[in-house]
């Protein structure tokens, strides 16, 4: 299975093109592609259709480590 990010790279499509084709906001498509947002079933259907694929051909889970997001925001504390 391939992620949305991988599909963007291999197809040469842009986030804006997928947003236009799917009817979703570019910010939401970007968050899904970067693994920061797990899309709803409806969003999955719309993005899969934008790529001309089936929903079950795409990996939809989070790919970012939440701990890294938290520490980038607040800074890693010493001696925790």
N, C-alpha and C positions, 0 to 999 in steps of 0.2 A: 504494500500500500504506500501511496505517496501523500505527502502533506500538501496543503495549499501553497506553502512557500516553494516547495520543490516544483509544483506544477507551474507556478509563475515563472520560475527560472527556465524550465524546459520548454515551455510553450512560447516564451517571449511576450506574453500578455502582461499588461501593467495592472496595478491595483485599480486605477481609474477605469480601465476597460472592463474588468470583472465587476466593479461596482455598477457601472452603467448597464451591463448585460444582466446582472442579478437584481438590480433595483435597490441595492443596499448602499448605505453611505460609505464612502472611501475609508473613513476612519475605522468603521466596523470591519471591513474587508482586511485592512492592514492589521488590526488586532488579531483577527483569526489567522492570518498568514504568519504572523510572528509568534503565535502560540499563546497570546495573552488572553484570549477569549475563546471559550468553547461555544460554538454556534448552536442555536436552537434547531430542532428538526426542520422547520421551515427555511431557516437560513442555509442549512446544509443542502436542501433540495435546490434552492436558488443558485448557490455557488456551484454545485455539481453541474447543473444545467448550463451555467455560463461557460464551463469548461467542456461541455458536451460529454459528460461522464455520468455514471451512476453514483449515488450517495455512498454505497458500500465499497467503492473503489478508492475512496479518499480517507486518510487518517485524520480524525477531527479532534483528538485530545490535546490538552495543554502540553506544550513542549518547553516552557520556561520554568526554571526552578523558582518557586515562590520565595524561598529563603533569600536568593540573590536579589530579587526585586526589593524585598524589605530592607536588606542591608545597604543597598545602593541609596535607598531613600533616607535612611537614618544614620548610616555609617556603622561599621563593625566596631563594637565595643571591645575594649581590651579586657582580658581575664573574665570572660563570662562563663 
